[in-house]
């Protein structure tokens, strides 16, 4: 499991997509805090951006990565490796790569500019959000064999949760 995990993690971290994702998060984080006069307003703006961007990137990238490496996964399944071990290594590799991109892109600037209990909760919730949407992407890619259906299912899942989040926030705002 450790060899598979290490291979997947190194493969994702060497890709240009992970680097662009990290730089995008870093640029957004730094620009939000430099444009706002208060760090609390900056955190609120960053929260709104992150609640849309992180699930989208996690679910799309994970689904595409799993479909593009389907032959590699089938090759590994032909060896005497337990399926639980293989899928756990896949999940940990993809999720830790995206979590490290989040930590470098958002957690480092947030810790430097405004480290508080709220920013700590923000970082923890971003990590959990990434892990949840990577698992949903794995479910979508394992459930369907067709690449277009799997990516479509992943996008519909993201839209569903984005609408639920926005409606929930709107209802709480109206009732307050």
N, C-alpha and C positions, 0 to 999 in steps of 0.2 A: 504494500500500500504506500509506503513511504517513497519508493522509487517513482510510482505513478504520480503521486501528489507532487513530488519535486519536478518531474518532467512537465506536468501541466502548468504549474506555477511559473516556471522559467519560460515556457512557451508563451504564456499570456503576457508576462512582464516584458518580454522582448518585442512584443508586437507594437506597432505604431499606434494602434487604436488605444491601448492602455496609456501610452504616453500622452496622446492628444487629450484623452479624458482627464488625466491628472492635471495637465496644463490648463484645460478649460475650467476645471474646478478651482484651480489656484488663481486664475485671472478673475473669475467671478467673485471669489472670496475677497481678494485684495481690492478690487474695484468697488465692491459694495461698501466695504469699510472706509475706503478713502472718499467716497462720494457722500456719505451720511455724516452729519455733525455729531450724532449720538451713536454710541456702540450698540445700544439697545435697538435703535431703529435699523441699524445695519444687520443685526442678528435676525430681526423680523423679516427683512427683505431677503436675506440669505435663506431663511427657513422656507419662504414661499418658493424660491427658485429650486432649492434642494428637494422639496417634497414632490416636485414634478420631474426634475432631471435625474435624480438617483434611481427611482424605480424604472423610469424609461430606459436608461442606459443599462441597468442591471438585467432587465428582462430581455431586451433586444440582443445585447451582446452575448449573454449566456445562451440564448436559443440558437443564435447563428453559430456560435462556437461549437456547440454540441452537434448541430447538423453538419458542420464542415468536418468534424472529426469522427463522423459516424463509422467510417471504415476502420479507423484506428481503434475505436471502442469495440467493434466487432472482432477485430484481431485479438484484442486483449481478452475478450470473452471466450475465445477459442482455447485459451490457455487455462490451466487449472487455477483460476483465480475466482474467489467467491464474488458473486454479483454485488453483494452488500459492500464488500471491500472496494470494488471498482467504482461504484457510484458514490461512495463516501469520499474516495480520493478525488473524483471529478468535482464533486460539490465543494469540497474544501479548497481545491486548487483554484477554481473559478471564483468562489466567494472571497477567499483571502487576497487574490489579486485585485479584485474590485474594492475590497475594504482597504487595502493598502493605498490604492489610488485616492480613495476618499480621505484617508488619514493625512496623506501628503497634501492634497489639494484643499481640504477644508479645515481639518483639525489643527494643522500647524499654524496657519494664519489666525485661526480663532483663538488658539492658546497664546499666541504672542500678543494679539491686540486686546482681547478681553477674556481672560480666563476667570470663570466663576462657576458656580454650581449649575447655572442655566446652560452655560456653554458645554459643560461636561455632559449634561443630559442630552444636549443637541448632538454631540459626538456619538454617544451611546445609541441614540435613536437612529442616527444615520447608519451606523454599523448594523443594527438590527434590521433596518429597512432594506439594506443591500442584501443581507442574508436571506430574508423572506422572499424577495423578488427573484433571487437566483434559484431558490427552491421551486418557485412557481414556474420559472422558465424550464427547469429540468422536468417538471411534471408535464408541461405542454409539449416538450420535445420527445419525451418518452411515450406519451399517450398517442401521438400521431406519427406515422412514418413519413408522410408527405411534408416536405420542407415548407411549402407555401401555407398549408393548413396550420402547421405548428407555429410559424411566425405570426400568422393571422390570429391564432388563439392567444398568443402571448400579447399581442397589441391590444386585443379586445379585453384581456384581463387587466392590462395597465389602464385602459380607458375606464373600465368599470370601477377600479379602485380610485382613480383620480376623480371621477364624478361623485363617488360616495364621500370622499374626503372633502370636496368642495361643498357638497350639500350639507354635510355634517357641520362644517365650519360656519356656513351661512345660517343654519338653524340655530346654532349656539349664539351667533352674533345678533340675530333678530330677537331671540328670547331674553337676551341680557339687558 
